[in-house]
Amino acid sequence: MIISLDKAWDIAQKYWPSFMLGVRYTLFLAITGTLAGLLIGLIVAGIRALKVEQRDSFLVKVLKRIFAFVSTVYIEVFRGTPMMVQAMFIYYSFRSTLHWTPIVAGVFIISINTGAYMAEIVRAGIQAVDIGQTEGARSLGMSSFQTMWHVVLPQAIKNSFPAMGNEFIVNIKDSSVLNVISVTDLFFQSSSVAGSIFKVQETFLVTAAIYLFLTYTTSRILGYIEKKMQPKQTGRAGA
């Protein structure tokens, strides 16, 4: 198998508008899905972390247990099944009712899938927060919800930022599976180009280079942000 780099370069130049259209949809899906998934993950992880307390009313205790069960099922189902299968099932199950476009369905699917992973990422971040923070907030009269929202979650987000950034990078790549419901992302556009000119290897060499550029650039940007989030060292060591 011989791949012509000259042909790959010619394809990149000739079909650049198609590749860029795919890149725009890919980034839109990854950014929107990651942000929406983060919001879902924060809500799910935050409420799951609220323990049933003796001071809670009977109704609150019941609601906490119901939500814990539902959220556990949600996380296990969406982390335990491929997103491609989820996309096919959800899109075609609700297409006749919601009349949604593939891109809208794609955003919804990648969001709820990401939310399941983000919930576990945030849960790990919550567990990394010193228990003394929670005890101190409760001793000041804050409710369990106020403590979680104002004290624990902000620190959990900071602790979990590297994993959250990694999830965004994963979404840039995994959004390609949404081509099964005709989302016109980078992979879909590349398949269309390859099918029209019968140059599969060269076309997807261009596609791989674009994905690599997107993920590498994103990882460098996220690494820079993570570095800026680290507390600055003050004073002299050993002083």
Steps between C-alpha positions, in 0.01 A plus 500: 500500500653829382358832611586801288571805712469718191149370435410554868620860474300553181188360671553726800525806276210413270253388767611733779153665529340158563759411763455838672122458507555168673744659745245766594235238574751283688610787724140613550402151614805460723472842667122498544490137608783543750350813659150351518646173627694689766180667620324164512797345678512776760130461578511120514824479700400783734167350594641147519756626749226627732478237771177403668514672840308448819372858493342450153125467476348173384427646155855627456643162598277325246589747225873464567478121478291512181740741333800292607344193336397681179839671463684171552294335227560799269877490554530123458287492184675785318850400607433133429366528144668639185401854399437375147231266630355778716490730197313250284250411772427853625492672160265255331287447811410868530534625141130462419400672825755780533567547126856594586785544257808277521713784642249573779475131582880476488541779756246333728664158471855618557383716793326224693781257423761749623284579804534142623880518481512850646290388795764245594782748437336759727423232761871419517573873532250529784662211684836677469369803690606500865210388720588784736369743236158341520500477878606863531223619268238295682618634837434851367137409444510429126265234369634193322395649165665837574818325613511292183428790264712775658786309664550151362415523129731796419794309646388176333495671160854625551615154609331339200604747231765274336250215466233739370742629239578146397129432456481796261785355294325162497182669373688656208588150385192307610257742334592312180268215601204733450541459125269198542212747536633719216660773710723686253812507715859461380475123463175526302649761265814291456294193412311704241823625343659154500189347344488757222866478391577139600812603693433358845855481638604849393172657611511351846868584533389862471220432749739342750733799473211738570385299804857487629535876460172562685580268792863609533411870496219446748722302739762777494239769571347298784847433642570873502170572677567225754843648571345843557251349744775365723574713809816704471784420737583788730795553727830317499530129558644419838465858623 
